[in-house]
Amino acid sequence: MAAVKVPTVVLPNASGEVSMPVIGMGSAPDFTCKKDAKEAIVEAVRQGYRHFDTATAYGSEQALGEALKEAIQLGLVTRQDLFVTSKLWVTHNLPHLVLPALRKSLQ
């Protein structure tokens, strides 16, 4: 079965424009097993998903990163094909906490 082409919306950014798929896969806490989450994400890439959502509070960032790395190594996608969103959690929205929280999220 061929992957479905998902429509995108064009967003402006500092270096021009970027296309964001309008349908994404969330990685919220219902992924209780890291192995299952990783397998589900790799399968989602196979099925055509290119937009993935996560947050430090979900506890899914590492599994998502590992799954996307695997998908890239398998030749399913390139990094440029992927759009990943995350969130700055409300407990980290104080000026002195923002950068450390974002750095942790990007690891």
Secondary structure, 3 states (H helix, E strand, C coil): CCCCCCCEEEEEECCEEEEEECCCEECCCCCCCHHHHHHHHHHHHHHCCCEEECCHHHCCHHHHHHHHHHHHHCCCCCHHHCEEECCCCHHHCCHHHHHHHHHHHHC
